[in-house]
Amino acid sequence: MKSIYKYVSQLANSQRRLIDKLAKEKEYSGTQGKVIHYLFANRTETIYQKNIEEVFGLRASTATELVSSLEKKGVLKRVPSKKDARFREIILTEKAETLKQDVF
């Protein structure tokens, strides 16, 4: 009998491969597409990098690299938080609107 962990791992891997395959022709990776989708889906909330780390189970350095790459592509930007100047909110740009259909 196979362990449930093996099934979960296989499912996660096949999902990642499918998302990467769908994003192959796009200007963003599968993981970047998932983050863009998350930002659209939670557009009414204030999102910080810490939220992305928690939702996607990423280390801080990985999340920083991911957010920075999307910022360089012009898909999102980090702006000082209105609530706490120590933090920077992550918001989608106009360019992200052109990707909305793809990520949904």
Backbone bond lengths (Angstrom), bond angles and torsions (degrees), N, CA, C in turn:
res aa  C-N    CA-C-N  psi(-1)  N-CA   C-N-CA  omega(-1)  CA-C   N-CA-C  phi
1 M - - - 1.448 - - 1.534 108.71 -
2 K 1.347 115.27 131.62 1.461 119.67 179.47 1.522 110.05 -78.37
3 S 1.297 113.38 148.80 1.453 120.08 178.11 1.530 109.63 -74.09
4 I 1.323 117.20 147.85 1.469 122.07 177.49 1.521 109.87 -60.58
5 Y 1.322 117.77 -31.75 1.460 121.53 -179.45 1.521 111.50 -63.97
6 K 1.317 115.48 -34.88 1.458 119.02 178.25 1.528 110.24 -67.11
7 Y 1.326 117.26 -41.40 1.462 120.97 178.04 1.531 111.58 -64.26
8 V 1.315 116.28 -42.80 1.467 120.91 178.63 1.524 109.95 -62.30
9 S 1.311 116.31 -43.56 1.462 121.33 178.72 1.529 111.05 -62.54
10 Q 1.336 117.06 -44.55 1.459 120.81 178.96 1.524 111.35 -63.13
11 L 1.323 116.91 -40.87 1.459 121.55 178.59 1.527 110.89 -64.43
12 A 1.322 116.49 -44.92 1.469 120.66 179.10 1.528 110.78 -62.16
13 N 1.318 116.88 -42.92 1.466 120.75 179.49 1.524 111.80 -64.73
14 S 1.321 117.13 -42.49 1.465 119.48 -179.36 1.530 110.49 -68.08
15 Q 1.321 117.49 -36.14 1.466 120.60 176.43 1.528 110.32 -64.21
16 R 1.325 117.03 -45.90 1.461 121.15 179.40 1.522 110.94 -60.34
17 R 1.335 116.50 -43.47 1.473 120.46 179.46 1.527 111.42 -62.88
18 L 1.325 116.55 -41.90 1.459 120.57 178.99 1.531 111.02 -63.42
19 I 1.310 117.03 -46.35 1.467 120.90 179.84 1.520 110.56 -63.79
20 D 1.328 117.53 -41.60 1.463 120.69 177.05 1.527 111.05 -63.55
21 K 1.336 116.92 -38.35 1.465 120.72 178.83 1.527 110.54 -65.00
22 L 1.326 117.03 -42.81 1.463 121.04 179.30 1.532 111.66 -65.03
23 A 1.325 116.38 -33.40 1.465 120.89 -177.58 1.524 112.71 -88.20
24 K 1.321 117.31 -5.12 1.471 121.22 -174.14 1.528 112.77 -55.19
25 E 1.298 117.12 -39.62 1.462 122.04 -177.99 1.529 111.98 -87.79
26 K 1.303 117.67 -1.41 1.463 122.10 -175.85 1.523 110.56 -95.34
27 E 1.319 115.92 174.19 1.457 120.45 179.65 1.526 112.51 -89.63
28 Y 1.321 116.51 10.97 1.453 121.22 179.25 1.526 109.05 -137.26
29 S 1.334 115.67 157.48 1.463 120.46 178.55 1.526 109.68 -82.43
30 G 1.307 115.89 173.32 1.461 120.23 178.25 1.515 112.13 -61.18
31 T 1.317 116.86 -42.97 1.463 120.80 179.72 1.521 110.53 -66.82
32 Q 1.322 116.63 -41.40 1.462 119.79 177.26 1.526 110.19 -61.63
33 G 1.326 116.64 -39.79 1.459 121.07 177.84 1.517 111.75 -61.89
34 K 1.339 116.70 -39.47 1.462 120.17 178.36 1.525 111.20 -65.18
35 V 1.330 116.80 -37.90 1.466 120.46 178.48 1.528 110.42 -68.24
36 I 1.328 116.72 -42.68 1.467 120.45 177.35 1.529 109.81 -59.85
37 H 1.330 116.27 -44.79 1.475 121.03 177.58 1.527 110.50 -58.69
38 Y 1.322 116.50 -46.46 1.465 121.55 179.58 1.532 110.68 -58.27
39 L 1.330 116.51 -43.37 1.464 120.06 -179.31 1.524 111.36 -65.73
40 F 1.328 117.28 -39.79 1.464 120.06 176.15 1.526 110.98 -64.81
41 A 1.319 115.91 -45.10 1.467 120.82 -176.60 1.530 112.46 -66.04
42 N 1.328 116.57 -23.10 1.467 121.26 -177.78 1.526 111.37 -118.96
43 R 1.295 115.14 31.36 1.467 121.63 -174.43 1.529 113.48 -60.42
44 T 1.304 118.21 -25.87 1.465 120.79 -178.56 1.527 112.10 -82.09
45 E 1.317 117.07 -9.11 1.464 121.57 -179.96 1.521 110.38 -101.55
46 T 1.323 115.90 158.82 1.458 121.13 173.45 1.528 107.36 -84.14
47 I 1.318 116.54 121.82 1.467 121.60 -177.36 1.523 109.42 -112.24
48 Y 1.319 114.63 131.12 1.462 122.20 175.19 1.526 107.92 -115.22
49 Q 1.307 115.75 166.82 1.465 119.74 178.63 1.528 110.26 -58.74
50 K 1.304 117.22 -35.14 1.470 121.38 179.71 1.532 110.77 -58.14
51 N 1.340 116.86 -36.83 1.468 120.32 177.89 1.524 110.26 -63.09
52 I 1.311 116.95 -42.55 1.468 121.40 179.66 1.528 110.01 -64.46
53 E 1.321 116.47 -41.05 1.463 120.45 177.64 1.526 110.47 -58.32
54 E 1.321 116.53 -46.00 1.465 121.24 -176.56 1.523 112.35 -70.44
55 V 1.319 117.12 -46.07 1.464 121.12 -176.38 1.520 111.66 -64.84
56 F 1.338 117.25 -39.96 1.458 120.66 -175.80 1.525 113.04 -100.54
57 G 1.322 117.79 1.47 1.462 121.36 177.82 1.514 112.29 64.35
58 L 1.332 116.86 41.81 1.462 121.65 -177.12 1.522 111.22 -102.49
59 R 1.322 115.80 152.13 1.455 120.58 170.55 1.518 107.71 -74.20
60 A 1.312 116.13 157.82 1.471 120.88 -178.29 1.520 111.46 -57.64
61 S 1.317 117.50 -42.00 1.469 120.30 -178.58 1.528 111.95 -66.02
62 T 1.316 116.83 -37.72 1.470 121.01 178.29 1.520 110.33 -67.67
63 A 1.322 116.63 -43.27 1.462 120.86 178.74 1.529 110.66 -63.90
64 T 1.328 117.11 -39.42 1.466 120.97 178.07 1.515 110.31 -60.77
65 E 1.319 116.62 -45.97 1.464 121.42 179.47 1.530 110.91 -62.54
66 L 1.307 116.65 -42.32 1.461 122.45 -179.62 1.527 111.31 -64.16
67 V 1.320 116.67 -49.20 1.464 121.61 179.89 1.530 110.26 -65.14
68 S 1.321 117.21 -41.37 1.470 120.81 178.91 1.524 111.61 -61.63
69 S 1.329 116.82 -40.90 1.468 119.66 -179.57 1.526 111.10 -66.57
70 L 1.323 117.20 -38.09 1.464 120.30 177.28 1.531 111.22 -70.33
71 E 1.319 115.84 -31.64 1.463 119.86 177.20 1.537 109.82 -69.08
72 K 1.321 116.77 -41.13 1.476 120.81 177.92 1.527 111.40 -63.45
73 K 1.319 116.56 -33.08 1.465 120.81 178.56 1.528 111.86 -78.02
74 G 1.334 116.72 -7.57 1.451 121.04 178.35 1.520 114.85 81.27
75 V 1.329 116.56 16.78 1.463 121.40 -177.33 1.531 111.57 -85.08
76 L 1.311 116.37 -31.89 1.451 120.54 179.08 1.511 109.25 -142.80
77 K 1.316 114.48 168.52 1.459 119.13 173.95 1.516 109.13 -143.41
78 R 1.307 114.79 155.81 1.460 122.07 177.80 1.531 107.56 -105.07
79 V 1.296 115.59 126.56 1.465 120.71 -179.59 1.529 108.91 -125.98
80 P 1.329 117.45 149.54 1.475 119.32 178.78 1.534 111.02 -57.70
81 S 1.302 114.97 137.35 1.463 120.86 -179.44 1.525 110.64 -69.31
82 K 1.312 115.34 141.21 1.462 120.64 176.69 1.526 110.28 -75.99
83 K 1.332 116.19 -22.95 1.462 121.15 -177.03 1.534 112.95 -88.68
84 D 1.349 115.62 -35.54 1.464 120.39 -175.29 1.523 108.47 -150.45
85 A 1.315 116.94 111.15 1.471 122.28 -174.76 1.533 112.74 -63.58
86 R 1.306 118.24 -14.55 1.471 120.42 178.46 1.520 112.11 -73.57
87 F 1.322 116.62 -19.25 1.464 121.58 -176.16 1.518 111.15 -110.89
88 R 1.332 113.95 158.80 1.457 120.47 177.37 1.524 108.78 -122.34
89 E 1.318 115.07 125.57 1.456 120.49 178.26 1.519 109.53 -75.86
90 I 1.316 116.28 148.50 1.462 121.43 176.69 1.522 106.95 -105.75
91 I 1.325 115.23 121.32 1.464 119.95 -179.76 1.528 110.01 -128.30
92 L 1.306 115.35 149.91 1.464 121.51 178.72 1.525 110.11 -78.82
93 T 1.327 116.26 149.98 1.459 121.86 178.93 1.532 109.74 -100.95
94 E 1.309 115.51 179.03 1.465 121.49 176.34 1.533 110.44 -60.62
95 K 1.327 116.41 -37.30 1.462 120.15 179.99 1.527 110.99 -60.29
96 A 1.314 116.72 -34.01 1.466 120.74 179.88 1.521 111.00 -61.49
97 E 1.319 116.75 -32.46 1.465 120.57 179.36 1.526 111.58 -57.74
98 T 1.327 116.80 -33.34 1.472 120.45 179.89 1.529 111.68 -70.99
99 L 1.323 116.82 -17.57 1.465 121.74 -178.62 1.529 112.53 -99.21
100 K 1.314 116.69 -7.00 1.462 121.25 -172.60 1.532 112.50 -55.28
101 Q 1.324 117.33 -49.07 1.462 120.57 -179.67 1.523 111.59 -60.02
102 D 1.328 116.44 -40.06 1.470 120.38 -178.83 1.521 112.22 -62.27
103 V 1.330 116.88 -45.16 1.461 119.49 -174.05 1.520 113.04 -77.97
104 F 1.341 116.61 -17.39 1.451 118.95 175.99 1.519 109.88 -93.46
